[in-house]
Amino acid sequence: MATIVERRAADESAVLFICDYSPPRGADPALLDGVRAVPADWISVAYNPGKATRVSSAAAARWIKDHAGRDVVFTLGTRDMNRLAVESLLLGAALLGLENVVVVQGDPFSERELAGVKAVDDFTSTALLRAIVQMNEGVDYRGSRLQAPTALCAGATIDLGRDRDAELALTRRKRAAGARFFLTQPVYDAGVVESFLDGYASAAGEPLGAPVFVGVQVMTAESLRFGDVPARANEQLDAGRPGEEIAGEVLRAFVERGLRSIYLVPPIMRGGRRDYEAAARVIEGYRAG
């Protein structure tokens, strides 16, 4: 089975889709059926979105791979586990045949939330990326040899809405720590991505050298809207233009500029419901020409 990096390298001209997916807040397999509608190249299972109790991202990813026939990525946050627990989970994921993992910190708990739950953050995101490299070399966090190494392909995130210099520096640290691919938050202008990558190459003295899956948000008039949504897009949504058309327009503009790795974010409604059929129509519409 090819990793994200291997498949991306095998056909640089193909437009490849990773689709974001929220695992359910219950253990009934029927709650995962919505994922079957999404014809993405990979389903990326989020890590406890909304800071809510949900099916483990690794367990959901394995179920999707087995029962929906999709290649998968699982997200792992540093917020909630110590080093022993994180590395044990990664060994279990590798045992289950999972290959692709995205490392995040996880949204911080509010003061009110901290009354009932504690953040751990035993690893930073960059330290966890380094730890995965070590596990792939057969060494755990204590420096002890594992009985067999892992073969995990670790990725990380880029937030193009943050301070540019700070995000460039953080991306350099993540890349140096072992990140082999990246997902961005939703963005609407290919020039923002190109400028960031140019800035990285200038600061680092070399190109990023890792696939960057550019975030494309599918919205509806009722859905939550994340990031710096252009005023024109907001106006069109409020006037009744389908969000799928707007997302398709953004997607095609990216592809025309050579950005062929897409991270698709389905509509997110208040309460956490996702519209995966809308995401499926965006992918199908693009592939149909």
N, C-alpha and C positions, 0 to 999 in steps of 0.2 A: 504494500500500500504506500503510495507516494505522500509525502508531507506537503503542506502548503507551498513551501519554498521550492521543493522539487517539481511540483506540478506547474508552478508559475514559470520556472526556468525552462520547462519542457516545451512551452509554446508561448513565446512572448507576445504574439499578436492576438491571442484569445482574450476576450473580455470575460473575466472571472468574477463571480459573486460570492461574497460571504453575507449571510443574512442573520441579523441579530434575533435572538429568541429568548423569551423569559420562561424559565422552568415553572411548573405549576405549584400552587400552594396546597397540594394534596397528593396522595399516593395512588390515585386511580389512574391506570394507564390511559383511559379514555381522555384524560385532561391533556394529553400530549398529541392527540390526533390532529390538531390544527397544523402541526408541522408538515404533515404529508402534502399539504397544498403548495408548499414552497419549493420551486425547482432550482434552488440555489446550488452552487458547487459545494458549499459548506454551510452548515448550520452552526452558528456561534452561540453556545448556551451561556447566558449571562450568569454572573455570580450574585445571588440574592438581591435582585433589583428591588428598589424600594426599602432596602434593609429589612425585608420580610422573611419569615421562615418559608423556605421553598425546597423542592427536591434538589439534592446536591447536583451541581453543574456537571460533574464527572459522571454520575449515575444517569442523569438525563441524557447526556451525550451518548453513552453506551446504548441506552434504550432506543434512541433515535437511529443510531447506526444499525442496530439489529432489526428494528421493526418498521422503520420508514425508509431504509435503504439510502440514507444520506451520509456523505462524509461530514465530519464534525470537528468543531473546535470547542474546548471548554475553557471558561474563564475562572481564574483562581485569585482571590483577594488575600492580601497579607493581614488584613484587619483583625481577623477572628481566631487565628490559630497560632500556636507557638511552633518553633522549628521542627520539633519532633512530629507534631500532628500534620504539618504541611508536607513534610517529606514522606511520611507514611501514606498520605493521600496520593501523592505523586507516584509512589511505587504501586499502589493499587490501580491507579489509572493506567500505568504502563502495563501491568499484568492483564488488564482488560482490553488491551490493544489500542488504547487511545494514544495518538501521536502529537496532536497540536494543542497547545495551551497558550492562553493569553494571560499575562501577569498584570494585575492591577492592585492598587492599594485598597480600594473600596471607599465609598463615601463616609466621611466622619460622622460619628453619632452626635446628635444634639445634646445639649445639657439635660433636657428632659429625658431623652432616651438613655443617657448614662445612668439614670436612676435604676434602670432595670437590666442593663447589659454593659459589659466591659470590653473596650477595644484592647487588643493584644499587640499587634504590630511588632512581633518578634523579628520579622524580616522587613526591610524596606523593599520596594519593588525591584530596585537594582540589585540588592543583596539576594533576593529570591532568584532573579535571572542568573546570577553567578552560581547559586546553589544548584540550579538545574544543569548548568554546564558541568559542575563537579559530579552530579549524579550520573550524567551521561558518561563520565570518565570512571564511574564505579566507586565514588567516594561520598560519604554522607556529611552532614553538617559538623560532626565531631572529628572528621578526618579518618574515620574508620572505613575499611573496605566493605562495599556491598557484595553480596554473593553473586549478583549479576548487575551490570549497569543498565540504566534506562536509555531510551533513544527518543527523547522528547524534543520536539521543535517548538521553541518558546518564542512568543511574540509579546509586544507591548503596545501601548497606546500613545497617540500624539493629540494634544488639545490645541488646535490652531486658534482658539479664542483666547488663550492665555497670553501673558506678556511674551513677545516673540523671543527676546534674548534668553529669558528664563527657560522657555520651552526648548529652544535650540540646545542649551546646555544640558537639560535633562535628557533630551533625545540622544545626545552624544554619550552620556553616561549609560543609558539603557543599551545602546548599541555596543559599547565597549564591554558591558557586563554579559552580553550574550544574546540580546534580542535579535531574532532572525527575520522577523516581519513586523509590520506595524499596522494598526487600525487608527484612523482619525475620527474625531468627533464630526458630526455633520457640517458640511461646508457647501457653499453655493457658487464659489468663484474659483475656476481652475487656476487663475493667476495667484491666488493666495497659497495654493499648494506648491506651485512652481517656485514662487518667491521663497517659501520656507526651505525647499530642497536646495535651491541655489545658496541660500544663507548657510545651510548646513555644510555644503561642500566648501564654501569659503572659510568657515570657521574651523572645520576639521582638516582641511587640506586634501580632502578626497570626497567622492560622492557617498551618500548614505549606504549604498550597496545592499539594500534589503527591500523587498517588496513593500509598498505602502498602499493599503486598501483604503480608498478615500470614502469618507462617510457621505451617503446620500439619504436624506430623511424623507420618508413618505408621510405626508400630512393630510388631514381632513379638516373641515371647518370646526369639527368638535374635538379634534385631538390636541394633545399637548404639543407645544412647539419649542424645540431646544436650539440653543445656540443663537447666533446673530442672523435671524431670518430676515432677508431683504424686505423692505417695505412693500415692494411691488408684489412679492409672493404672498404676503399677508393680505394685501388688498384683493388679489385675485381669488384667494381662498374664501375670503369673506363675501365676495361677489358671486360665489358659486362655482368657480372653476375647479374641476376635480384635482385633488392633490396628486393623484397618480400622473396626470399630464405634466404637472410642474416638475415632479421627480424625474419623469422621463426626459424632459427638456434639459434638466441639469445633468443627467446621466449622459445624454448624447453630447453635450458640450464638453464634458470631461473626456469622453472617448475620442472626440475630434482633436483634442489637445494631447493625445497619447497616454491619458490616464486610464488604463484598462483593468485596474484592480479596484473593485467596488465593494464597499461595506454598506449594505442596505439596511436601514433602520425602519421597520414597519410602524404604522401609526400606533401611538400609545394613548389610550383614553384615560380619563380620570378614573381612578380605582384600579388601574393597571392592566385592563383588558387590551389585547393587541389585535390588530386587523392584519392577519397574515395573508389573507386572500388579496388584499390591496398590494402587498409586496409581491405576491406571485404575479399579479397582472402587470406590474412594472417590468419584471424580468421577462415575462412572456411577450410583452409588447415590444421590448427592445429586440429580443431574438427574432421576432417576426418581421422586423424591419419597419 
